[in-house]
Amino acid sequence: MERYTYEKISLGMQESLEHRIARCTHAMVALKAYAMSNPDFTADQFLVFAANVMPDAPEIRCLQLAPGGVVQYLCPPEGNEAALGLDLLIDSRESDSAREAIRLGKIVGAGPYQLRQGGLGLIFRLPIFEGETKRENFWGFAIAVIDVPPLLELSGVNAKKAVDFALRPLLAADQSPGDVFHGDSKIFDQDPVLANIGLPSGSWQLALRPAKGWGVAAPSLIGLNSLVILTAFAIGLGAWLILKQNALQKKQLLEIKTLQGILPICSSCKNIRDDEGYWVQVEAYVTSHTHAHFSHGICPSCMESLYGGEEWYKAHMGKVD
């Protein structure tokens, strides 16, 4: 049961990470539609639009547009000036992933690595093509820059003091592990619980284990197990006891946990305070206390509420007068 508990913790963190990163994808798609439907937009107009589609999330460091592969529009510009004017197609660090995005015609990620503007960042680039023929009419990139430390913190990584965590990328070519960018690499060699984090491009691997290592049974349980073994040998029912114990364990694993009582929930952000006093997302809390899992999207009414007044959305929905 100990390992099962940690598997539930890892699943909650996996879903929270994937949800937060997916919100960046939605913002990039909106930027792409805006650039195509408003070819003569100004820097001020971009700032207004990007600020409206940028999720209210501390992990989103910056949204960018890079016509011709050169970063020209930033939101917010403050603190991200070092990226302005960067030519992604010739920069020694960025050109490989940028050209790969153009070749594939889809989102490609880069990092995590140290950003020019400071901090550990993860970058996703969505290539934009004009017209119907892709890769021959390249317009530029819609870009989302993610600040990794708050992303991990808000997803629950390191929120539990009794758990050790480590993260590493899985290389897209063969899913072989890359260098650990968070936590102690030795955790991966200590029989951890593993979870793969799906990204818009590639994936990460999360490893976690108890901070003090996988424990042994408490003394009372050790004594009970010894008595059971001696009794089994004495009466010749060892096999029966083992089968009974396995059946009981399977029954425990299949039990459906339920939420009971009053849950303290923030009236603003809707996070829930768990039993250890930490505030976590509703999805992570429900996942760790039940067998329910979440998938995320945007319902039609929320799409209408968020973007109904935007010209690019009207054009997309065929509502242009």
N, C-alpha and C positions, 0 to 999 in steps of 0.2 A: 504493500500500500504506500510505502514511502516514495518509491519511484513514480507511482501513479500520480501522487500529489504534485510532484515536480513537472510531470508531463502536462498537467493542467495549467500550471503556471506558465510554462513555455508556450502553450497554445494561446493563452490570453495575450502574451507579449507579441507573438507572431501576428495575430489578427490586428492588434493595435498599430504595429509598425506598418503593416500593409495598408491599413485604412488611411493613415496619415500621409503616406507616400502617394497613394492613389489620388488624394485631393490635389496634389501638384499636377498630376496628369490632366485632370479636369481644367485646371487653370491654363495649361499650355494649349489645350484644344480650343479654349475660348480666345486666347491670344492669336492663334492661327486664323480662326474665323474672322476676327476683327481686322487683321492685317489684309486679308483677301477682300473683304467687303468695304474697306476704307483705305484705298491705296495712297491717298494724299494726306494721311493723318499727320499731325504735328506732335512734337515731343510733349507738349502740355496735354493734348488730347489722349496720348498714350498713357500718361500718368493717371489721368482721371479714370480711364477704362481699367487699367491694370489694378488700381487700388480697389475698384469695385469687385473684380473677380478674384482678387488675392484672398485666400482663406484666412480667417482670423486665427492664425496659428503661429506661435513663436518660432517654430522650426523652419518656416519659409523665410529664407534670408533675402531672396531677390527674385523678381520676374524680369525677363529680358527679351528683347527682340533684336535679332542680328541680321539685317538685310545684307545679302551677299556674303554672309558668314562673318561679318564684322559687327561686334556688339555696339549698338548706337543708342539703345533705349533701355533705361534702367528704372525699376520701381521696387523700393525707394532708391533714389540716387545717393542719398547720404550714407556714407560708410562703404559704398560699393564703387567709388570712383575709379579704383585701380583696374576694374574690368572694362571701363569705357574705351572703345577704340581697339579692343583686342581682336585680331584677325584669327579666327578659329581654324581656318584652313591652312595656315602656314605656321602657326605656333607649334613649337616642338613638342609640347606636352599635350595639346588639345587636338592637333590635326588628325591623329589616327581615329579617335572616337567620333570626331565631327564628320570625317569622310565616310566612316562606316555607317553613320546614320543616313547620309545621302544615298549610299549604295543600297542599303536595305529599305529605305523609304519609310522608316519607323523610328520610334524613340530609342535612343542609345544613351546609356549612362556613363559617367566617368567619376572616378574616385571610389571611396573617400580619400581626399588628400588635402594638404594645406592650401587654402585659397590665396590668391594674390592680395585680396583685401583683408586677409587674416582669418584664422579659425579653420577648423576641420569641416570640409564641405563635401557634399554629394551633388553632382550636376546631371540633369537630364536635358537632352536636346531633341526637340521634335522638328524634323525637316519640313519645310513648306515649299510646295511646288505650285506654279501657276499653270492653269489649263488642265487638260486631261492627260497629257503625256508626262509622266513622272520622270525625274532624274535628268530630263533635258531642259526643263524650265525651272531650275532651282531659284527660289526667291530668297531664302534665308532660314533662320532657326527661330522657333519659340523655345525659351529656356527657363527652367526652374532651378534655382540654387537652394539646396537644403542645408541648414546648419545642423550638423550631426549631433553634438552634445545635447541640445534641447530635444531633438527628435527621440533620442534614446531615453532621456529622463521622463518625457511625457508619455512614453510607451511603457513605462514601468521597469526598464532595464536599470538595475542598481537601486530600485526603490525598496527592495527587501534586503535588509542587512544580513540575514541569515543565508543568503544565496550568493554564489559567485557566478559571474557571467563572462563570456567572451564571444566576440563576433569576428567573422572573417568572410571575405567574398568567395563565391564559387565561380571559377573561371568558366566563361560561356562555352568555350570550345569542347571541353570534356568534363565539366563539373568538378575538376580537381580544385582543392582548396588553395586560396591565396594567402597572403600574409595577414595575421591577426591585427586588426586596427583598434580593437577595444578589449580590455581585459588581459588576463594572463594566458598566453598561448598554451601553457601546461594543462589548462583545464580540459583541452581537447584530448589529452592523453589519460584522463582520470575517469573513464567510464561515465561521461556526462549524458544528460538528456539532450538530444539534438532536435532542432526545428529549422526547416528551411524557410527563409523569408522571401517570398516572391516579389520581385521588383518589375517595373515596366520594361527594364532591360537587365537580364541576368538575375542573380539571387545572392542572398547572404545565408550564412549558417550560424545559428545561435546555439551556444553550448552553455548549460548551467548544471550546477551540482550544489549540494549543501556546503556551506562555507567551511564546516568542520569535517567534510567528507561523508561518504555513505556510512551510516551508523550500523551498529549491531543491535540485536534485540536487547531490551531492558533485562536486568537481572531476574526479575520475577518471571519473565517469559522464558529465559534460559532454563530456569529451574523447572518450569512447567513442561518444556520440551523434553528435558532429561527424564522427567517422570513418565511422560508419554512413551518415550523410546523404551525405557525399562519395562513398562507395563506391556508394551507391544511384544517385546521379546519373550516376556513371561507367559503371555497367553496366546502367542502366535497370531496376533491380529495386526501386525505392522503394516501390511499392504492395505488393509481396509482403512486404517487410520490415515494413511497418506492420501488415499483417494478421497476420503471425506474432507480432509483439509484443503485439497485442491478444489473440490466442489464449492466449499465455503468461500474460498478466495475468489473464484470466478463469480459467485453470486454477489460478493461485495463490490467487485469491479463493475458489475452490470447494474447496480442500484442507481436509480435516478435521484440525484440530490435536488431538493427544493429550497426556494428562498422563503424564509418565514420571518415574521416580526417587522419592526420598523427599520427602514434603511435610511441613514443620513445622506441626503442628496443635496448638492449645491443648487440653489435656486437660480444661479446665473449660468454656469457652464455645464450643469447637470452631471458633474462627476460624483461618484459615490465614495464615501469614506469606508475603507475596509476594516477588518478586525484589528489590524495593527496600527491604525490611525493614518494610513496613507490614502490620498485621494486618487482614484483611478477612474478611467473611462467606464461608462455603463457597459460597453461591449466586453471589456476585459473582466469586469466584475461578474457579469452574468455567465461568461464562459467558464470562469474559474469555480463557479458555484453550481453550475448545471451542466448538462450535456448538449446544450444549445450552441450553435455556431452562427456567426453573422456573415453576410455578404453585403457589400455597400454599393449604392448607386444614388441617383438623384431622381425623385419622383417628378411627374409632369407639373404638379402644382408648385413645387419648389423651384423647378426650372423657370416657370413662368414668373414666380415672385422675384427670383434673383436676377433674371436676364430679360424679362418681358419687355422692358423699355429700350433695350439695346437694338440698334439697327441690324447688327450682324445676326442677332437671334431672330428678329422678324424676317430677315431674308432667308435664314435657314428653315424657318417654319412656314415660309410662303405667305407671310402676312403683310408684305410690303404693298402699300397702296399704289 
